[in-house]
């Protein structure tokens, strides 16, 4: 976790709100939300209604609604990655040595 600095009652974020709130599985939660953000942006760009998105992703409408509202606890990371493939996106996972020996390894998700 990043070093916290207090400035006038403000605590600097670690970059992971779930870790800052000391929630279990914070890295996984952040990964799922970032994937959901990418999926929701694509669905918005394609102007897909929830029913059409549900059909495309082989889900029911309540699951699409949950995804649209970032309630991702019912989805695995793998499943979210498959949704991106179904939306005609390639997903690359790059594994490399971490940059600093003092900090823990990290997961970074970026959408092009």
Protein Blocks (a to p, Z undefined) as FASTA:
>chain_A
ZZdddeehiacdehiaklmnopghklmmmmmmmmmmmmmmmmmmnopafklmmmmnopaf
klmmmmmnopaklpcfklmmmmmmmnopacdddddddfbfkbccddddddZZ
